[in-house]
Amino acid sequence: MRRTRPARLALVAAMTLLTPLALGGQVVAAGQPLLTLANPGFEQGPTGWTFTPGTGVASNIPHGGTKLIYLDAGAGRKVSQTVTADGPGTYDFSAWIATGGPGATFVVRVNGAVVGAVALPNRPTYARYTVSRVELRAGDRLEAAFESGDGWVNADDVMISPAAPADPVVTSSDPKVVEMFDWAKRKANSWVQLPGTVGPLNVDERYPSGSGTAVYGPSYWAGYAHRSAFYSRDMVHQLGGAAVLGLHDENKNMLRAFAASSTAKHKYFPVWAVNFDDETYLSIDYRNPHSYVREVPAPFELVEKANEAYRWSGDPAYLNDPVLWDFYQHTTEEFIALHDSRKPNGVAEGTGDGIFAGAASYNEVGEEHLAESGDAIASQYKAYLAMAALAESKGDNTLAADSAKKAADLKEYFNTTWSGTGSGGAMVRGYTVDGQALTGWGKENSWFMPMKQLISPGARNDAYLDYVDQQASGSGKPTNIEAISYLPDTFFAHNRNDTAWKWMNYVYDQRDVQHPVSRQGPNGDYPEVSYTLVDQTVKGLMGLAPDAPNRRITTQSRLPAGMDWLKIDQLEIGGQTFALRHDGSTKSTLTNHGSAPYTWEARFPGQRSSVTVDGTTWPIRTTVVNGTTYTYADIAVQPGRTVTVEVS
């Protein structure tokens, strides 16, 4: 369990501080409409809401703050609020609800007609329910209502989110992946904050009312529901799914908030958690510049994911914003030099003295006192590669070459020296502060090494992947679902499609199981779950790697056994829309619905005997990526054109 990382919600945990605008769908940019609900956390009693007999406001078991609403069992009871939309917009409506029986409903109506409703199950503990993508026009009358059923109903913390800019649609021969993706994208969208929302700061389990209020910036929840911040570790793992949903402003602002905190006084560590104002450090994790939570993999992952965000969006700010650019350089240069003292070898170290002094690993459990860890060195390797790619895009060929060499040298050092000579459970995954090499199962500091492709391809890597799957499937399985959500990424990175799909199914099938942290609700209400399933469908199963700045897309079918075909429509990359379909592992089709041509590199694992493009024989080309040979075709796909590539 990640003990200090959780970041979830300020908005729901401290309703006593919220103004009537705090949880509404408020959009404050000039000329845009406002949509708000008064008293969304019921902290001002019945204000703003209409109550029928058998309903009311209580204080016995709130989800957040001090109050909630209740509906007694029986038909005809209702708590509702009606507001008028000032302008057009599309919104999600969410609430935390517990029920003592089936039959109740969370419903949204527009001008008297039901536009979305959730039939509530019998669940006596709080879970979060959402009515998605409600379209409004100026003057529309919107009603949000809780309506009774066979048992009691408690409800709290209503929130309006702006609908995500992108709404991709998955179809497949396998109905499970369609169901999974549809659930995940809608759940992920429901965590998005509204820029301009006024909400509390520094809410945590000690101070449920926080320390004041601020205007929130573009962001989404990344962590638990009882804290008013997003956390770096969660955010970087959610970034890919957010990009699929078009949440580019949120990704950039959150990355920039962490980058801005990486200062000389912090020895270029970013802070661990930032409030939803994109500026204020979360107080429970930040005491002073010498005592705050920090873990070595985090800054490196932030660099890696900044490059990924750039490839999805094409936003030149990732190259030109001095705060971001300085962060990349400080992280891949000064940060390493400042944190490489016990065993000077070019590998960034932790102190071994706990998370408030700088931990080497994301695995916070136990007393191993790590100085160097597998997840940190693997993340450092990926940061070098990201720096090389970003520098090349910026036109700094010297920096690009230097960073690429650092990545290659670090990988060689890891495989020849750092990781020892053992395989499977005998591979080194970390070093203690006194220089002792550690083997065996280390969770994050085990699976990050293959996930980041730091282990050289071959028998040793294959044995380690087997070991990771065996441990995670047995006694070494993490208790928290958010840790398990990394496993599909680990196995997709090595074309172990069936194993990756197995773990995607496991994560999805556990969505209604209570999370180990009671305040969290079910596993599915941990944001990392939904965001990663979105990402793993597109980047994992579809094997899609965008490069919007260069108008390029690379794809590779990673369909598991039994999934005959998979298609995604309305996929946005760099402001353009595409459709991609894989039929098995031998046929792929791309449609460019945008206004500019894109180059499509359609990859197929193995040495293939022939390639056709729209039925015409194409020159056979091969490339080797991380030890795997691919046959591929490069095609310029013009706007409005559909192209099919097939191999035999």
Secondary structure per residue as TSV (DSSP state, phi and psi in degrees):
chain	resnum	aa	ss	phi	psi
A	1	M	-	360.0	138.3
A	2	R	-	-86.3	110.8
A	3	R	S	-79.0	-37.6
A	4	T	S	-113.4	-6.7
A	5	R	-	-69.6	-33.7
A	6	P	-	-49.5	135.0
A	7	A	-	-125.6	14.9
A	8	R	-	-76.4	147.3
A	9	L	-	31.5	114.5
A	10	A	S	-87.6	-33.6
A	11	L	T	-63.6	-28.5
A	12	V	T	-102.4	-11.6
A	13	A	T	-91.8	-14.5
A	14	A	-	-139.3	59.3
A	15	M	G	-63.9	-19.0
A	16	T	G	-64.1	-21.6
A	17	L	G	-96.6	-9.1
A	18	L	-	-81.9	139.3
A	19	T	-	-78.9	171.5
A	20	P	T	-59.7	-16.4
A	21	L	T	-88.4	-7.1
A	22	A	T	-61.5	-40.3
A	23	L	T	-112.3	10.7
A	24	G	S	-79.6	169.7
A	25	G	E	-82.5	60.5
A	26	Q	E	-82.0	126.5
A	27	V	-	-117.1	120.4
A	28	V	-	-107.3	-0.7
A	29	A	S	-62.0	148.4
A	30	A	T	-55.7	133.0
A	31	G	T	83.6	-3.8
A	32	Q	-	-96.7	159.1
A	33	P	-	-79.2	164.2
A	34	L	E	-112.6	140.1
A	35	L	E	-139.6	118.0
A	36	T	-	-136.6	153.5
A	37	L	-	-111.3	133.3
A	38	A	S	-74.3	141.5
A	39	N	S	52.0	55.5
A	40	P	T	-69.9	-20.0
A	41	G	T	-103.9	5.3
A	42	F	-	63.9	20.6
A	43	E	T	-72.6	-19.8
A	44	Q	T	-100.5	32.2
A	45	G	T	66.9	-133.7
A	46	P	T	-83.2	-0.5
A	47	T	T	-50.8	128.7
A	48	G	T	87.4	-14.7
A	49	W	-	-114.3	154.4
A	50	T	E	-108.7	131.1
A	51	F	E	-120.1	133.0
A	52	T	-	-91.5	167.5
A	53	P	T	-55.4	145.1
A	54	G	T	85.8	12.4
A	55	T	E	-134.1	168.3
A	56	G	E	171.5	-171.8
A	57	V	E	-106.2	136.2
A	58	A	E	-132.7	173.4
A	59	S	-	-133.6	14.1
A	60	N	S	-77.2	-47.4
A	61	I	S	-137.5	69.5
A	62	P	-	-72.0	155.5
A	63	H	S	-79.4	-45.8
A	64	G	S	-136.1	159.1
A	65	G	S	64.8	-140.1
A	66	T	S	-123.9	-7.2
A	67	K	-	-135.3	162.4
A	68	L	E	-151.6	173.5
A	69	I	E	-109.1	156.6
A	70	Y	E	-134.4	152.5
A	71	L	E	-128.2	127.1
A	72	D	-	-70.7	160.7
A	73	A	S	-65.0	148.4
A	74	G	S	120.5	157.4
A	75	A	T	-74.8	154.1
A	76	G	T	86.8	4.7
A	77	R	-	-94.0	144.5
A	78	K	E	-157.0	138.8
A	79	V	E	-124.1	126.9
A	80	S	E	-148.3	162.7
A	81	Q	E	-142.4	137.5
A	82	T	E	-120.8	131.6
A	83	V	E	-133.2	161.9
A	84	T	E	-107.3	130.6
A	85	A	-	-75.0	131.8
A	86	D	S	-79.7	-17.6
A	87	G	S	-168.1	-179.6
A	88	P	-	-74.2	151.7
A	89	G	E	176.9	165.2
A	90	T	E	-125.5	131.6
A	91	Y	E	-137.8	157.3
A	92	D	E	-108.6	143.1
A	93	F	E	-120.5	122.7
A	94	S	E	-127.6	155.4
A	95	A	E	-156.1	152.5
A	96	W	E	-92.4	125.3
A	97	I	E	-137.6	139.0
A	98	A	E	-124.4	146.8
A	99	T	E	-137.3	150.5
A	100	G	S	-101.8	9.9
A	101	G	S	178.1	170.6
A	102	P	S	-80.8	176.7
A	103	G	-	99.0	-14.5
A	104	A	-	-80.5	166.5
A	105	T	E	-142.0	139.1
A	106	F	E	-105.2	117.2
A	107	V	E	-132.3	146.7
A	108	V	E	-123.7	130.0
A	109	R	E	-120.8	148.2
A	110	V	E	-124.2	120.0
A	111	N	T	54.0	37.9
A	112	G	T	88.2	-10.9
A	113	A	E	-100.9	136.6
A	114	V	E	-67.8	124.0
A	115	V	E	-110.8	-10.6
A	116	G	E	-173.4	140.5
A	117	A	E	-151.5	145.4
A	118	V	E	-115.8	120.5
A	119	A	E	-78.5	117.0
A	120	L	-	-84.0	134.0
A	121	P	-	-81.8	-179.7
A	122	N	S	-84.0	100.2
A	123	R	-	-142.4	103.7
A	124	P	S	-75.2	-5.7
A	125	T	S	-108.1	155.3
A	126	Y	-	-66.0	139.1
A	127	A	E	-140.9	162.6
A	128	R	E	-103.5	128.0
A	129	Y	E	-120.2	144.8
A	130	T	E	-136.0	136.6
A	131	V	E	-102.5	120.3
A	132	S	E	-101.7	149.2
A	133	R	E	50.9	60.2
A	134	V	E	-89.1	119.7
A	135	E	E	-92.2	133.2
A	136	L	E	-127.4	150.1
A	137	R	-	-116.6	162.1
A	138	A	T	-56.6	132.6
A	139	G	T	90.1	-9.4
A	140	D	-	-64.3	142.1
A	141	R	E	-97.6	116.5
A	142	L	E	-107.4	131.5
A	143	E	E	-118.8	127.4
A	144	A	E	-107.8	128.5
A	145	A	E	-143.1	146.8
A	146	F	E	-111.0	124.8
A	147	E	E	-123.9	140.0
A	148	S	-	-74.4	166.7
A	149	G	-	-143.5	-145.0
A	150	D	S	-77.5	-19.5
A	151	G	S	-129.7	177.7
A	152	W	-	-65.5	158.8
A	153	V	E	-132.9	131.2
A	154	N	E	-115.2	138.7
A	155	A	E	-142.0	150.7
A	156	D	E	-159.8	162.3
A	157	D	E	54.4	63.8
A	158	V	E	-74.2	141.8
A	159	M	E	-140.6	141.4
A	160	I	E	-111.1	126.7
A	161	S	E	-114.2	149.2
A	162	P	E	-72.8	136.5
A	163	A	-	-61.0	141.4
A	164	A	-	-60.3	147.8
A	165	P	S	-60.5	-31.2
A	166	A	-	-112.0	146.5
A	167	D	-	-136.4	69.3
A	168	P	-	-64.9	152.6
A	169	V	E	-125.7	129.4
A	170	V	E	-106.9	135.9
A	171	T	E	-129.5	155.9
A	172	S	E	-166.9	162.6
A	173	S	S	-69.6	-18.4
A	174	D	-	-104.5	109.4
A	175	P	H	-65.4	-21.1
A	176	K	H	-64.5	-42.9
A	177	V	H	-69.6	-31.7
A	178	V	H	-65.8	-48.1
A	179	E	H	-60.0	-44.8
A	180	M	H	-62.7	-47.5
A	181	F	H	-67.0	-41.7
A	182	D	H	-63.1	-43.1
A	183	W	H	-61.9	-46.8
A	184	A	H	-65.5	-43.0
A	185	K	H	-67.5	-36.1
A	186	R	H	-74.8	-38.6
A	187	K	H	-65.2	-43.5
A	188	A	H	-61.2	-42.4
A	189	N	H	-61.4	-30.9
A	190	S	T	-71.1	-10.1
A	191	W	T	-91.5	-0.4
A	192	V	B	-76.1	130.7
A	193	Q	-	-81.6	159.3
A	194	L	-	-104.7	120.1
A	195	P	T	-56.8	133.4
A	196	G	T	98.8	-13.1
A	197	T	-	-63.6	136.1
A	198	V	E	-93.5	120.2
A	199	G	E	-144.2	171.2
A	200	P	E	-77.1	158.1
A	201	L	S	-111.4	150.1
A	202	N	S	58.7	37.7
A	203	V	-	-78.6	133.5
A	204	D	-	-155.3	-175.9
A	205	E	S	-65.8	-20.9
A	206	R	S	-84.2	-36.3
A	207	Y	-	-127.2	77.9
A	208	P	T	-64.1	-15.4
A	209	S	T	-98.5	-2.6
A	210	G	-	72.3	-161.8
A	211	S	S	-124.2	13.3
A	212	G	-	144.8	-168.7
A	213	T	E	-129.5	164.4
A	214	A	E	-156.9	167.2
A	215	V	E	-85.9	125.8
A	216	Y	-	-79.2	148.8
A	217	G	-	-103.2	-178.2
A	218	P	S	-62.0	121.9
A	219	S	-	-169.5	172.0
A	220	Y	B	-141.7	159.0
A	221	W	-	-64.6	137.4
A	222	A	-	-145.3	83.3
A	223	G	S	142.9	-158.5
A	224	Y	-	-85.5	169.4
A	225	A	T	-82.7	-7.6
A	226	H	T	-106.9	16.5
A	227	R	S	-133.9	147.9
A	228	S	S	-98.3	47.2
A	229	A	E	-153.2	165.9
A	230	F	E	-107.4	144.2
A	231	Y	E	-108.0	144.5
A	232	S	H	-62.2	-44.5
A	233	R	H	-61.9	-46.1
A	234	D	H	-64.2	-45.8
A	235	M	H	-60.7	-44.2
A	236	V	H	-65.5	-31.7
A	237	H	H	-77.8	-20.6
A	238	Q	H	-92.3	-12.5
A	239	L	H	-59.7	-41.7
A	240	G	H	-63.1	-43.9
A	241	G	H	-63.9	-38.1
A	242	A	H	-62.7	-38.9
A	243	A	H	-64.1	-40.2
A	244	V	H	-59.2	-33.5
A	245	L	T	-87.4	4.3
A	246	G	T	78.4	19.8
A	247	L	-	-87.1	57.0
A	248	H	H	-73.6	-37.7
A	249	D	H	-63.4	-41.5
A	250	E	H	-63.6	-47.3
A	251	N	H	-57.6	-46.1
A	252	K	H	-66.7	-45.4
A	253	N	H	-64.5	-38.7
A	254	M	H	-69.8	-42.9
A	255	L	H	-60.7	-41.8
A	256	R	H	-67.5	-34.0
A	257	A	H	-62.3	-43.7
A	258	F	H	-68.1	-40.8
A	259	A	H	-60.4	-40.8
A	260	A	H	-65.6	-25.5
A	261	S	H	-83.2	-9.2
A	262	S	-	-85.4	86.2
A	263	T	-	-115.6	169.1
A	264	A	G	-60.9	-37.7
A	265	K	G	-66.7	-22.4
A	266	H	G	-94.1	7.7
A	267	K	T	53.3	36.7
A	268	Y	T	64.4	19.1
A	269	F	-	-80.0	133.1
A	270	P	-	-74.8	159.4
A	271	V	-	-71.0	166.4
A	272	W	S	-84.7	-33.1
A	273	A	E	-147.8	140.3
A	274	V	E	-125.1	134.1
A	275	N	E	-60.6	164.3
A	276	F	T	-69.5	-1.3
A	277	D	T	-79.9	1.8
A	278	D	S	65.9	21.9
A	279	E	S	-145.9	-45.4
A	280	T	S	-84.4	126.4
A	281	Y	B	-67.7	137.4
A	282	L	-	-69.1	123.9
A	283	S	G	-66.9	-31.2
A	284	I	G	-65.4	-24.8
A	285	D	G	-106.3	-1.3
A	286	Y	E	-136.5	109.2
A	287	R	E	-95.1	-46.0
A	288	N	E	-166.8	175.2
A	289	P	T	-62.3	-11.1
A	290	H	T	-109.4	-9.0
A	291	S	E	-138.7	93.8
A	292	Y	E	-156.3	155.1
A	293	V	-	-69.3	132.2
A	294	R	-	-158.0	142.5
A	295	E	B	-137.3	136.4
A	296	V	T	-59.0	-38.8
A	297	P	H	-62.4	-26.1
A	298	A	H	-60.5	-50.8
A	299	P	H	-61.7	-36.3
A	300	F	H	-66.6	-41.1
A	301	E	H	-66.0	-33.8
A	302	L	H	-62.3	-39.5
A	303	V	H	-65.6	-47.6
A	304	E	H	-56.3	-44.9
A	305	K	H	-77.0	-24.6
A	306	A	H	-62.2	-40.6
A	307	N	H	-65.0	-39.7
A	308	E	H	-64.1	-42.2
A	309	A	H	-62.1	-37.5
A	310	Y	H	-64.1	-41.0
A	311	R	H	-67.2	-32.6
A	312	W	H	-74.8	-42.2
A	313	S	H	-95.7	-32.7
A	314	G	-	72.9	11.9
A	315	D	-	-69.5	118.0
A	316	P	T	-66.3	-12.2
A	317	A	H	-59.2	-27.6
A	318	Y	H	-66.1	-19.5
A	319	L	H	-102.3	-31.2
A	320	N	H	-103.7	-17.0
A	321	D	-	-72.8	117.7
A	322	P	H	-63.5	-29.9
A	323	V	H	-64.4	-45.6
A	324	L	H	-67.9	-46.7
A	325	W	H	-64.1	-42.8
A	326	D	H	-61.7	-37.2
A	327	F	H	-62.3	-45.8
A	328	Y	H	-56.8	-46.7
A	329	Q	H	-70.1	-43.4
A	330	H	H	-61.4	-39.5
A	331	T	H	-66.9	-40.0
A	332	T	H	-90.3	2.1
A	333	E	T	-129.6	-84.6
A	334	E	H	-59.5	-40.1
A	335	F	H	-56.6	-44.6
A	336	I	H	-67.0	-43.3
A	337	A	H	-62.6	-37.0
A	338	L	H	-75.5	-17.5
A	339	H	T	-124.3	46.2
A	340	D	-	-144.4	60.8
A	341	S	-	-108.5	-36.9
A	342	R	S	-68.8	-41.2
A	343	K	S	-137.9	77.7
A	344	P	-	-59.4	104.3
A	345	N	S	-146.6	12.4
A	346	G	S	80.8	9.5
A	347	V	-	-110.3	125.3
A	348	A	-	-65.7	142.2
A	349	E	-	-118.6	156.5
A	350	G	-	-99.2	173.9
A	351	T	-	-87.5	-20.0
A	352	G	S	77.8	4.7
A	353	D	S	-107.7	18.3
A	354	G	-	103.2	170.9
A	355	I	T	-68.2	-28.3
A	356	F	T	-79.9	-4.4
A	357	A	T	-114.1	-4.4
A	358	G	-	108.3	96.5
A	359	A	B	-88.7	146.8
A	360	A	S	-76.9	-26.1
A	361	S	S	-129.5	156.2
A	362	Y	S	-70.6	-20.8
A	363	N	-	-78.9	99.4
A	364	E	-	-87.0	-7.2
A	365	V	S	-85.8	138.8
A	366	G	S	101.4	178.2
A	367	E	-	-125.2	50.1
A	368	E	-	-82.5	-17.7
A	369	H	-	51.7	58.9
A	370	L	E	-75.3	139.3
A	371	A	E	-97.6	-42.0
A	372	E	E	-128.3	143.8
A	373	S	E	-137.9	157.3
A	374	G	H	-63.4	-36.7
A	375	D	H	-72.8	-31.2
A	376	A	H	-71.9	-47.2
A	377	I	H	-67.4	-34.9
A	378	A	H	-66.4	-40.0
A	379	S	H	-70.0	-35.3
A	380	Q	H	-61.8	-41.4
A	381	Y	H	-58.8	-47.3
A	382	K	H	-66.5	-32.7
A	383	A	H	-65.4	-40.3
A	384	Y	H	-60.0	-44.5
A	385	L	H	-63.3	-40.3
A	386	A	H	-65.2	-41.5
A	387	M	H	-61.5	-39.7
A	388	A	H	-62.0	-44.1
A	389	A	H	-67.3	-42.8
A	390	L	H	-65.8	-41.5
A	391	A	H	-64.9	-39.7
A	392	E	H	-62.1	-42.8
A	393	S	H	-64.6	-30.6
A	394	K	H	-80.9	-11.6
A	395	G	T	90.3	11.2
A	396	D	-	-95.7	83.6
A	397	N	H	-68.3	-30.2
A	398	T	H	-66.5	-47.6
A	399	L	H	-64.0	-39.4
A	400	A	H	-60.5	-46.3
A	401	A	H	-66.2	-40.0
A	402	D	H	-64.5	-42.8
A	403	S	H	-68.3	-39.4
A	404	A	H	-63.2	-38.6
A	405	K	H	-66.7	-40.5
A	406	K	H	-60.6	-39.5
A	407	A	H	-64.0	-46.9
A	408	A	H	-63.1	-41.9
A	409	D	H	-65.6	-40.5
A	410	L	H	-66.2	-40.2
A	411	K	H	-64.3	-41.1
A	412	E	H	-64.5	-43.5
A	413	Y	H	-61.9	-42.4
A	414	F	I	-59.8	-47.5
A	415	N	I	-78.2	-24.8
A	416	T	I	-96.7	-24.1
A	417	T	I	-133.3	-59.7
A	418	W	I	-58.8	-44.8
A	419	S	T	-85.4	3.0
A	420	G	-	72.7	-161.8
A	421	T	S	-113.7	-4.3
A	422	G	-	-76.6	164.3
A	423	S	-	-123.4	160.9
A	424	G	G	56.8	-131.5
A	425	G	G	-67.1	-9.5
A	426	A	G	-92.1	-1.1
A	427	M	S	-75.8	139.0
A	428	V	-	-68.7	135.3
A	429	R	-	-124.1	1.9
A	430	G	E	175.9	167.9
A	431	Y	E	-131.9	135.0
A	432	T	E	-77.0	171.2
A	433	V	T	-65.0	-21.6
A	434	D	T	-96.2	12.2
A	435	G	-	90.4	3.8
A	436	Q	-	-75.1	131.4
A	437	A	E	-79.9	136.1
A	438	L	E	-111.9	135.4
A	439	T	-	-119.8	-168.7
A	440	G	S	82.2	-163.8
A	441	W	-	-89.6	121.8
A	442	G	-	-123.3	16.0
A	443	K	T	53.8	-113.8
A	444	E	H	-55.5	-40.8
A	445	N	H	-79.5	4.3
A	446	S	H	-99.4	-59.4
A	447	W	H	-75.5	-17.7
A	448	F	H	-65.3	-29.4
A	449	M	H	-63.2	-49.7
A	450	P	H	-74.6	-32.3
A	451	M	H	-59.6	-39.1
A	452	K	T	-88.0	5.1
A	453	Q	T	60.1	37.2
A	454	L	-	-81.7	-32.3
A	455	I	S	-74.0	131.8
A	456	S	-	-61.7	141.6
A	457	P	S	-64.0	150.7
A	458	G	S	137.6	-166.1
A	459	A	H	-61.2	-37.1
A	460	R	H	-67.3	-41.9
A	461	N	H	-65.0	-42.6
A	462	D	H	-61.0	-42.4
A	463	A	H	-64.7	-35.9
A	464	Y	H	-71.1	-37.0
A	465	L	H	-62.7	-41.2
A	466	D	H	-58.8	-42.7
A	467	Y	H	-63.4	-43.7
A	468	V	H	-60.2	-46.1
A	469	D	H	-64.7	-41.1
A	470	Q	H	-63.4	-45.8
A	471	Q	H	-66.3	-45.4
A	472	A	H	-68.4	-24.5
A	473	S	H	-85.4	-11.4
A	474	G	T	-119.1	-133.1
A	475	S	T	-68.6	-17.6
A	476	G	T	-89.3	6.4
A	477	K	-	-62.9	128.6
A	478	P	-	-61.9	149.8
A	479	T	S	-82.1	-20.3
A	480	N	S	-102.8	132.7
A	481	I	H	-63.9	-29.8
A	482	E	H	-66.7	-28.7
A	483	A	H	-70.5	-42.0
A	484	I	H	-64.4	-24.9
A	485	S	T	-64.4	-11.7
A	486	Y	T	-78.8	-21.5
A	487	L	H	-65.2	-39.4
A	488	P	H	-58.0	-40.5
A	489	D	H	-59.9	-41.6
A	490	T	H	-60.9	-45.0
A	491	F	H	-83.5	-31.3
A	492	F	H	-62.1	-33.9
A	493	A	T	-61.9	-15.8
A	494	H	T	-125.0	23.6
A	495	N	T	58.3	28.2
A	496	R	-	-93.0	73.4
A	497	N	H	-66.3	-41.3
A	498	D	H	-65.2	-39.5
A	499	T	H	-68.5	-42.8
A	500	A	H	-60.4	-44.1
A	501	W	H	-65.5	-36.3
A	502	K	H	-57.3	-44.2
A	503	W	H	-74.6	-32.2
A	504	M	H	-60.2	-44.5
A	505	N	H	-63.3	-40.1
A	506	Y	H	-60.9	-48.6
A	507	V	H	-59.7	-46.4
A	508	Y	H	-65.1	-41.8
A	509	D	H	-69.6	-16.3
A	510	Q	T	-93.3	8.2
A	511	R	T	-64.9	-27.5
A	512	D	T	-96.5	1.1
A	513	V	S	-80.0	138.7
A	514	Q	B	-60.2	131.2
A	515	H	-	-68.9	150.0
A	516	P	S	-57.9	-28.2
A	517	V	S	-88.4	113.2
A	518	S	G	-60.3	-35.6
A	519	R	G	-67.4	-17.0
A	520	Q	G	-74.5	-26.1
A	521	G	-	83.7	-156.3
A	522	P	B	-72.2	162.6
A	523	N	G	-54.7	-36.8
A	524	G	G	-65.6	-15.7
A	525	D	G	-93.0	15.2
A	526	Y	S	-94.1	118.0
A	527	P	H	-55.9	-33.6
A	528	E	H	-57.4	-31.1
A	529	V	H	-62.5	-53.0
A	530	S	H	-69.8	-43.9
A	531	Y	H	-62.4	-41.1
A	532	T	H	-71.4	-34.7
A	533	L	H	-65.2	-36.3
A	534	V	H	-61.2	-49.3
A	535	D	H	-63.1	-43.0
A	536	Q	I	-69.8	-25.1
A	537	T	I	-68.2	-44.3
A	538	V	I	-83.9	-53.6
A	539	K	I	-77.5	-31.6
A	540	G	I	-86.0	-74.5
A	541	L	I	-62.3	-42.9
A	542	M	S	-83.0	-15.1
A	543	G	-	59.7	36.1
A	544	L	-	-94.0	128.3
A	545	A	E	-123.4	111.6
A	546	P	E	-84.2	155.0
A	547	D	E	-145.4	71.0
A	548	A	G	-57.6	-38.7
A	549	P	G	-59.8	-31.5
A	550	N	G	-104.3	10.4
A	551	R	T	48.4	59.3
A	552	R	E	-140.2	143.0
A	553	I	E	-132.1	133.4
A	554	T	E	-114.9	135.4
A	555	T	E	-133.9	157.6
A	556	Q	E	-158.5	123.5
A	557	S	-	-67.2	127.5
A	558	R	-	-124.6	42.5
A	559	L	-	-70.6	136.3
A	560	P	-	-77.6	170.0
A	561	A	T	-58.6	135.0
A	562	G	T	93.4	-11.9
A	563	M	-	-102.2	101.5
A	564	D	-	-71.8	-40.2
A	565	W	E	-151.9	155.8
A	566	L	E	-147.1	135.2
A	567	K	E	-136.3	142.2
A	568	I	E	-124.7	129.3
A	569	D	E	-111.3	160.9
A	570	Q	E	58.5	39.1
A	571	L	E	-89.3	122.6
A	572	E	E	-100.6	129.8
A	573	I	E	-136.3	121.8
A	574	G	T	56.7	32.6
A	575	G	T	83.8	1.2
A	576	Q	E	-113.2	159.7
A	577	T	E	-114.0	139.3
A	578	F	E	-134.3	161.8
A	579	A	E	-126.6	138.8
A	580	L	E	-134.5	135.0
A	581	R	E	-133.5	136.6
A	582	H	E	-114.3	131.8
A	583	D	E	-110.4	106.1
A	584	G	T	58.7	-144.1
A	585	S	T	-109.7	11.2
A	586	T	T	-123.0	-4.4
A	587	K	E	-144.0	129.6
A	588	S	E	-136.2	144.7
A	589	T	E	-131.9	131.4
A	590	L	E	-124.8	133.6
A	591	T	E	-116.5	130.1
A	592	N	E	-100.3	106.7
A	593	H	-	-93.2	6.4
A	594	G	S	-90.0	-165.7
A	595	S	S	-108.3	-4.0
A	596	A	S	-129.4	148.4
A	597	P	-	-68.6	148.8
A	598	Y	E	-125.8	145.0
A	599	T	E	-89.2	128.6
A	600	W	E	-110.4	118.5
A	601	E	E	-98.1	102.2
A	602	A	E	-93.2	110.6
A	603	R	E	-101.5	148.5
A	604	F	E	-139.5	125.2
A	605	P	E	-61.4	139.6
A	606	G	S	100.3	168.1
A	607	Q	-	-89.1	109.6
A	608	R	-	-98.2	151.5
A	609	S	S	-84.3	-22.4
A	610	S	-	-155.2	154.0
A	611	V	E	-132.9	133.4
A	612	T	E	-124.1	144.7
A	613	V	E	-119.8	113.8
A	614	D	T	51.5	40.6
A	615	G	T	84.9	-6.3
A	616	T	E	-98.3	133.8
A	617	T	E	-59.5	137.7
A	618	W	E	-124.3	148.6
A	619	P	-	-59.6	137.0
A	620	I	-	-81.8	124.9
A	621	R	E	-125.1	146.9
A	622	T	E	-130.8	153.7
A	623	T	E	-145.7	154.3
A	624	V	E	-113.3	122.2
A	625	V	E	-124.8	117.6
A	626	N	T	50.0	43.2
A	627	G	T	86.6	-5.8
A	628	T	E	-105.4	131.3
A	629	T	E	-85.3	132.7
A	630	Y	E	-123.1	140.1
A	631	T	E	-94.3	136.6
A	632	Y	E	-145.3	163.0
A	633	A	E	-129.7	138.4
A	634	D	E	-104.5	120.5
A	635	I	E	-132.1	134.9
A	636	A	E	-82.8	113.0
A	637	V	E	-100.3	110.3
A	638	Q	-	-76.6	158.2
A	639	P	T	-55.3	134.7
A	640	G	T	82.4	-0.1
A	641	R	-	-101.2	145.7
A	642	T	E	-113.6	130.4
A	643	V	E	-125.8	136.5
A	644	T	E	-118.9	128.5
A	645	V	E	-114.7	133.8
A	646	E	E	-137.2	142.4
A	647	V	E	-125.2	160.3
A	648	S	-	-136.9	360.0
